[in-house]
């Protein structure tokens, strides 16, 4: 988990609760192990190991194109989830995801359910789920 995640989320005005983590688990199929299958079926995989913060922002923004005003941001290893405005997520991405340390999953439900994962190996995947 990024250092001071709880205070960072609070400062951003992101709403966080254990129920949001449960919402995430239901959205991906009911089990954290479903995330492996989702990532295996990713439409696009991008190596961000050499990316600058602006390039990281642009890559995530491209995957969230058409998303609603807010998304669900999740740190699965820590069982933390928060609803956050897309603009704030992008603006604060370097405070919310630490390469080589955590996985950040972003769930957008518009225009269709989309799972974007920034993993600890600095890989970005995007999978659109057909429900």
Secondary structure as GFF3:
##gff-version 3
##sequence-region A 1 131
A	DSSP	alpha_helix	5	12	.	.	.	ID=ss1
A	DSSP	beta_strand	15	16	.	.	.	ID=ss2
A	DSSP	alpha_helix	18	28	.	.	.	ID=ss3
A	DSSP	alpha_helix	34	40	.	.	.	ID=ss4
A	DSSP	beta_strand	44	47	.	.	.	ID=ss5
A	DSSP	alpha_helix	53	63	.	.	.	ID=ss6
A	DSSP	beta_strand	70	75	.	.	.	ID=ss7
A	DSSP	three_ten_helix	76	78	.	.	.	ID=ss8
A	DSSP	beta_strand	80	85	.	.	.	ID=ss9
A	DSSP	alpha_helix	86	91	.	.	.	ID=ss10
A	DSSP	alpha_helix	93	96	.	.	.	ID=ss11
A	DSSP	beta_strand	104	108	.	.	.	ID=ss12
A	DSSP	beta_strand	114	118	.	.	.	ID=ss13
A	DSSP	beta_strand	123	128	.	.	.	ID=ss14
###
